[in-house]
Amino acid sequence: MIELVAKPPCEGLLPVTIGTVTLSEPDMAPLTLIAPMKGKEVALAKAMQTAHKLEWPEAGATSGANGAALVWFGRAQALLVGVAASTKLNAHAAVADQSDAWARVVLEGEDAREVLARLTPLDMRDRAFPVGATARSEVFHMQASITRMGADSWQIIGFRSMAATLVHDLTRAMESMAARSQR
């Protein structure tokens, strides 16, 4: 019998460090899209708090606890990252496993903000995009979710089918930033 083995989307491509910036792929973790049913938003928020100790995020925000994160992922949608969704959520929301659909990378380092600024129209400055902020936007020519994880750390989630392109575009911007810093 053939045994299938799950492979990370960026296997063999990451990690890479160029200049002061590192691009890496975190360990594979469950990714679950959650969308509240009409009229069940309050009940879902309570169920999420009870099951995962997470607050339902406002637009552009995240919440995190116990190694899990709930990332705003679009109008009336959030992505649960890091833990399997409790079945208690099913009564209040559409719950869909998205673990195989997305590539998740982390860009971090002193010049990470400048690397992202080359690829997205978002204002990456602290006052406009503080730690915990998230947005759906373009990364060069593809759609992605960008979340500020720390002072110099961003999580980027893009379509799994575009993983190699995502790594390529980020790596090129890293090379450009490193070359500029050497002047």
Secondary structure, DSSP 8 states (H G I E B T S, - for coil): --------TTTTT--EEETTEEEE------EEEEEE-TT-HHHHHHHHHHHHS-----TTBEEEETTEEEEEEETTEEEEESS---GGGTTTEEEEE-TTTEEEEEEEETTHHHHHHTT-SS--STTTS-TTBEEEEEETTEEEEEEEEETTEEEEEEEGGGHHHHHHHHHHHHHHHHHHHT-
